[in-house]
Amino acid sequence: MPVDLLLNNISRYIHLNEEEKNTLISYLHPKSVKRKEFLLREGEICKYSAFVTSGCLRGYTVDKNGIEHVLSFAPADWWMADLYSLFSQKPGILNIEALEDTETILLSRINQEKLFTEAPKFERFFRILTEKSLVATQQRVVDIMGLSAEERYSIFCKRYPTLIDHLPLKQIASYIGVTPEFFSRMRAGMLRRS
């Protein structure tokens, strides 16, 4: 059951009693997102955190030259939101798109605030998620500035092991910050050496 996956995700960080689980469940909204459909578009205000129960989302920006830059992926058992927009309630900078038919569970910012009041331990859970996101983002910036494309690809493989053979190569190339052509040559070279 999709809610069980969410409850297991939460239980890694906090313990919920039955009343707290029921309160949480009452605030959740399932949403199906078809392949290539957007959960959020740049310029819209992010009103939800999305937990993926199946499928995969990607968060990306588009630069002034029309080039997409993938910031993150959210396969099953991952959360995704445009945190800047979610917290500030200002227009967002991310596009969040389904790479395949995807099932999500949405928690609105309004209901998240209610949860904080009704079951304060949820503040701890979402603080931990936010801290982990901040650390991952900082590490990605450092990696992009100082590591080779091969090293960044190796990190991608460790971070998203279920996606290595699942994603289009152009999505992986965008995530590690290279062109698809460069990525194909690099991978071919890596395979020859192994």
Secondary structure, 3 states (H helix, E strand, C coil): CHHHHHHHHHHCCCCCCHHHHHHHHHCEEEEEECCCCEEECCCCECCEEEEEEECEEEEEEECCCCCEEEEEEEECCCEECCHHHHHHCCECCCEEEECCCEEEEEEEHHHHHHHHHHCCHHHHHHHHHHHHHHHHHHHHHHHHHHCCHHHHHHHHHHHCHHHCCCCCHHHHHHHHCCCHHHHHHHHHHHHHHC
